[in-house]
Amino acid sequence: MVTLIIQMILVIMFTFSAAIKFLRTKTMVQHWNEYRYPFWFMYVVATLETIGVIGILAGFWYSELLKYAAALISVLMLGAIHAHLFRAKHNPYMAINAFLMLGLSILLIMM
């Protein structure tokens, strides 16, 4: 049951995250400028997030895929934490969501 809840949280969060990157929302463009990454990389990250979501959804039926999808999300969250704290030099509270998603991903890997 806990695994299902974590999966649903990650699916919702990363579906939203990928969507705002693909749609180039004003706030995402602003953040991306602060990170100082090229905009093509935003689409790469959004694509990887989408692959992670598909893997987590597939994990409902094929549990062996879940660990790989969670590992991908973990790597993406390490990158997000780095972008917030080191590239954009945001206040640490800006990375709280990334830390939480990293923690949930690690829990899925360990389960």
C-alpha atoms as an extended CHARMM CRD file, in Angstrom:
* protein
*
       111  EXT
         1         1  MET       CA              0.0000000000        0.0000000000        0.0000000000  PROA      1               0.0000000000
         2         2  VAL       CA              2.8220000000        2.4410000000        0.8570000000  PROA      2               0.0000000000
         3         3  THR       CA              4.4880000000        1.6280000000       -2.4580000000  PROA      3               0.0000000000
         4         4  LEU       CA              1.2950000000        2.4730000000       -4.3400000000  PROA      4               0.0000000000
         5         5  ILE       CA              0.9550000000        5.8080000000       -2.5560000000  PROA      5               0.0000000000
         6         6  ILE       CA              4.5730000000        6.7220000000       -3.3060000000  PROA      6               0.0000000000
         7         7  GLN       CA              4.1110000000        5.7300000000       -6.9340000000  PROA      7               0.0000000000
         8         8  MET       CA              1.0270000000        7.9120000000       -7.2660000000  PROA      8               0.0000000000
         9         9  ILE       CA              2.7620000000       10.9020000000       -5.6610000000  PROA      9               0.0000000000
        10        10  LEU       CA              5.7140000000       10.5680000000       -8.0370000000  PROA      10              0.0000000000
        11        11  VAL       CA              3.4810000000       10.1220000000      -11.0850000000  PROA      11              0.0000000000
        12        12  ILE       CA              1.4950000000       13.2570000000      -10.2420000000  PROA      12              0.0000000000
        13        13  MET       CA              4.5350000000       15.3750000000       -9.4090000000  PROA      13              0.0000000000
        14        14  PHE       CA              6.5790000000       14.3910000000      -12.4600000000  PROA      14              0.0000000000
        15        15  THR       CA              3.6780000000       14.5510000000      -14.8920000000  PROA      15              0.0000000000
        16        16  PHE       CA              3.1950000000       18.1460000000      -13.7410000000  PROA      16              0.0000000000
        17        17  SER       CA              6.9320000000       18.8570000000      -13.8120000000  PROA      17              0.0000000000
        18        18  ALA       CA              7.3950000000       17.5080000000      -17.3380000000  PROA      18              0.0000000000
        19        19  ALA       CA              4.3020000000       19.3700000000      -18.5580000000  PROA      19              0.0000000000
        20        20  ILE       CA              5.4750000000       22.7790000000      -17.3380000000  PROA      20              0.0000000000
        21        21  LYS       CA              8.8460000000       22.1880000000      -18.9840000000  PROA      21              0.0000000000
        22        22  PHE       CA              7.3270000000       21.0980000000      -22.3090000000  PROA      22              0.0000000000
        23        23  LEU       CA              4.9290000000       24.0660000000      -22.1790000000  PROA      23              0.0000000000
        24        24  ARG       CA              7.7480000000       26.4790000000      -21.2950000000  PROA      24              0.0000000000
        25        25  THR       CA              5.7040000000       28.1770000000      -18.5910000000  PROA      25              0.0000000000
        26        26  LYS       CA              6.8770000000       31.6020000000      -17.4740000000  PROA      26              0.0000000000
        27        27  THR       CA              8.1020000000       30.3670000000      -14.0750000000  PROA      27              0.0000000000
        28        28  MET       CA              9.9710000000       27.4050000000      -15.5840000000  PROA      28              0.0000000000
        29        29  VAL       CA             11.7080000000       29.6510000000      -18.1200000000  PROA      29              0.0000000000
        30        30  GLN       CA             12.6580000000       32.0160000000      -15.2940000000  PROA      30              0.0000000000
        31        31  HSD       CA             14.0780000000       29.1400000000      -13.2430000000  PROA      31              0.0000000000
        32        32  TRP       CA             15.9060000000       27.7320000000      -16.2450000000  PROA      32              0.0000000000
        33        33  ASN       CA             17.5350000000       31.1090000000      -16.8340000000  PROA      33              0.0000000000
        34        34  GLU       CA             18.6430000000       31.1260000000      -13.1830000000  PROA      34              0.0000000000
        35        35  TYR       CA             20.1180000000       27.6320000000      -13.5570000000  PROA      35              0.0000000000
        36        36  ARG       CA             22.0660000000       28.8310000000      -16.6180000000  PROA      36              0.0000000000
        37        37  TYR       CA             21.3440000000       25.6610000000      -18.6070000000  PROA      37              0.0000000000
        38        38  PRO       CA             20.5400000000       25.7700000000      -22.3270000000  PROA      38              0.0000000000
        39        39  PHE       CA             16.8280000000       25.5230000000      -23.1230000000  PROA      39              0.0000000000
        40        40  TRP       CA             17.2340000000       22.3810000000      -25.2040000000  PROA      40              0.0000000000
        41        41  PHE       CA             18.3200000000       20.6800000000      -21.9770000000  PROA      41              0.0000000000
        42        42  MET       CA             14.9430000000       21.5420000000      -20.4260000000  PROA      42              0.0000000000
        43        43  TYR       CA             13.3120000000       19.3050000000      -23.0500000000  PROA      43              0.0000000000
        44        44  VAL       CA             15.8030000000       16.5320000000      -22.3460000000  PROA      44              0.0000000000
        45        45  VAL       CA             14.9480000000       16.6950000000      -18.6390000000  PROA      45              0.0000000000
        46        46  ALA       CA             11.2090000000       16.7950000000      -19.3940000000  PROA      46              0.0000000000
        47        47  THR       CA             11.5900000000       13.7390000000      -21.6350000000  PROA      47              0.0000000000
        48        48  LEU       CA             13.5100000000       11.8650000000      -18.9370000000  PROA      48              0.0000000000
        49        49  GLU       CA             10.8400000000       12.8100000000      -16.3940000000  PROA      49              0.0000000000
        50        50  THR       CA              8.1940000000       11.4530000000      -18.7680000000  PROA      50              0.0000000000
        51        51  ILE       CA             10.1520000000        8.2170000000      -19.1600000000  PROA      51              0.0000000000
        52        52  GLY       CA             10.3330000000        8.0260000000      -15.3550000000  PROA      52              0.0000000000
        53        53  VAL       CA              6.5570000000        8.4850000000      -15.0980000000  PROA      53              0.0000000000
        54        54  ILE       CA              5.9650000000        5.7580000000      -17.6920000000  PROA      54              0.0000000000
        55        55  GLY       CA              8.3340000000        3.4640000000      -15.7850000000  PROA      55              0.0000000000
        56        56  ILE       CA              6.5880000000        4.1250000000      -12.4900000000  PROA      56              0.0000000000
        57        57  LEU       CA              3.1910000000        3.4840000000      -14.0990000000  PROA      57              0.0000000000
        58        58  ALA       CA              4.5040000000        0.2880000000      -15.6730000000  PROA      58              0.0000000000
        59        59  GLY       CA              5.7550000000       -0.6300000000      -12.1990000000  PROA      59              0.0000000000
        60        60  PHE       CA              2.1370000000       -1.1690000000      -11.1600000000  PROA      60              0.0000000000
        61        61  TRP       CA              2.1810000000       -4.2800000000      -13.3670000000  PROA      61              0.0000000000
        62        62  TYR       CA              5.8960000000       -5.0350000000      -13.7610000000  PROA      62              0.0000000000
        63        63  SER       CA              7.4970000000       -4.4230000000      -10.3970000000  PROA      63              0.0000000000
        64        64  GLU       CA             11.0230000000       -5.0010000000      -11.7070000000  PROA      64              0.0000000000
        65        65  LEU       CA             10.7380000000       -1.7780000000      -13.7640000000  PROA      65              0.0000000000
        66        66  LEU       CA              9.9070000000        0.2540000000      -10.6900000000  PROA      66              0.0000000000
        67        67  LYS       CA             13.4530000000        0.2670000000       -9.3150000000  PROA      67              0.0000000000
        68        68  TYR       CA             14.8710000000        1.4700000000      -12.6430000000  PROA      68              0.0000000000
        69        69  ALA       CA             12.3030000000        4.2600000000      -12.9150000000  PROA      69              0.0000000000
        70        70  ALA       CA             12.9500000000        5.2570000000       -9.2900000000  PROA      70              0.0000000000
        71        71  ALA       CA             16.7030000000        5.2900000000       -9.9820000000  PROA      71              0.0000000000
        72        72  LEU       CA             16.1500000000        7.5930000000      -12.9710000000  PROA      72              0.0000000000
        73        73  ILE       CA             14.0110000000        9.9320000000      -10.8640000000  PROA      73              0.0000000000
        74        74  SER       CA             16.6850000000        9.8790000000       -8.1370000000  PROA      74              0.0000000000
        75        75  VAL       CA             19.3620000000       10.9740000000      -10.5900000000  PROA      75              0.0000000000
        76        76  LEU       CA             17.1000000000       13.7300000000      -11.9080000000  PROA      76              0.0000000000
        77        77  MET       CA             16.4520000000       14.9380000000       -8.3580000000  PROA      77              0.0000000000
        78        78  LEU       CA             20.1540000000       15.0320000000       -7.5660000000  PROA      78              0.0000000000
        79        79  GLY       CA             20.4870000000       17.2480000000      -10.6360000000  PROA      79              0.0000000000
        80        80  ALA       CA             17.5880000000       19.4270000000       -9.4830000000  PROA      80              0.0000000000
        81        81  ILE       CA             19.1290000000       19.8530000000       -6.0500000000  PROA      81              0.0000000000
        82        82  HSD       CA             22.4310000000       20.8020000000       -7.6540000000  PROA      82              0.0000000000
        83        83  ALA       CA             20.6860000000       23.2830000000       -9.9670000000  PROA      83              0.0000000000
        84        84  HSD       CA             18.8160000000       24.9750000000       -7.1210000000  PROA      84              0.0000000000
        85        85  LEU       CA             21.5970000000       25.1260000000       -4.5670000000  PROA      85              0.0000000000
        86        86  PHE       CA             24.7530000000       25.5220000000       -6.6390000000  PROA      86              0.0000000000
        87        87  ARG       CA             23.8930000000       26.8350000000      -10.0930000000  PROA      87              0.0000000000
        88        88  ALA       CA             21.0700000000       29.2430000000       -9.1480000000  PROA      88              0.0000000000
        89        89  LYS       CA             22.2070000000       29.6780000000       -5.5460000000  PROA      89              0.0000000000
        90        90  HSD       CA             18.5850000000       29.5900000000       -4.3720000000  PROA      90              0.0000000000
        91        91  ASN       CA             17.6890000000       29.4600000000       -0.7070000000  PROA      91              0.0000000000
        92        92  PRO       CA             17.6570000000       25.8230000000        0.4480000000  PROA      92              0.0000000000
        93        93  TYR       CA             13.8640000000       25.8850000000        0.8610000000  PROA      93              0.0000000000
        94        94  MET       CA             13.6330000000       26.0260000000       -2.9590000000  PROA      94              0.0000000000
        95        95  ALA       CA             15.0800000000       22.5020000000       -3.0760000000  PROA      95              0.0000000000
        96        96  ILE       CA             12.7190000000       20.9900000000       -0.4870000000  PROA      96              0.0000000000
        97        97  ASN       CA             10.4810000000       19.4260000000       -3.1280000000  PROA      97              0.0000000000
        98        98  ALA       CA             13.4830000000       17.8960000000       -4.8980000000  PROA      98              0.0000000000
        99        99  PHE       CA             14.7480000000       16.4650000000       -1.6000000000  PROA      99              0.0000000000
       100       100  LEU       CA             11.3060000000       14.9880000000       -0.8670000000  PROA      100             0.0000000000
       101       101  MET       CA             11.0160000000       13.4130000000       -4.3320000000  PROA      101             0.0000000000
       102       102  LEU       CA             14.5600000000       12.0780000000       -3.9780000000  PROA      102             0.0000000000
       103       103  GLY       CA             13.6250000000       10.5210000000       -0.6350000000  PROA      103             0.0000000000
       104       104  LEU       CA             10.4890000000        8.9100000000       -2.0690000000  PROA      104             0.0000000000
       105       105  SER       CA             12.4590000000        7.5620000000       -5.0330000000  PROA      105             0.0000000000
       106       106  ILE       CA             15.0870000000        6.0840000000       -2.7500000000  PROA      106             0.0000000000
       107       107  LEU       CA             12.3370000000        4.4520000000       -0.6920000000  PROA      107             0.0000000000
       108       108  LEU       CA             11.0050000000        2.7840000000       -3.8400000000  PROA      108             0.0000000000
       109       109  ILE       CA             14.4700000000        1.4940000000       -4.6910000000  PROA      109             0.0000000000
       110       110  MET       CA             14.8470000000        0.0380000000       -1.2050000000  PROA      110             0.0000000000
       111       111  MET       CA             11.3850000000       -1.5990000000       -1.0960000000  PROA      111             0.0000000000
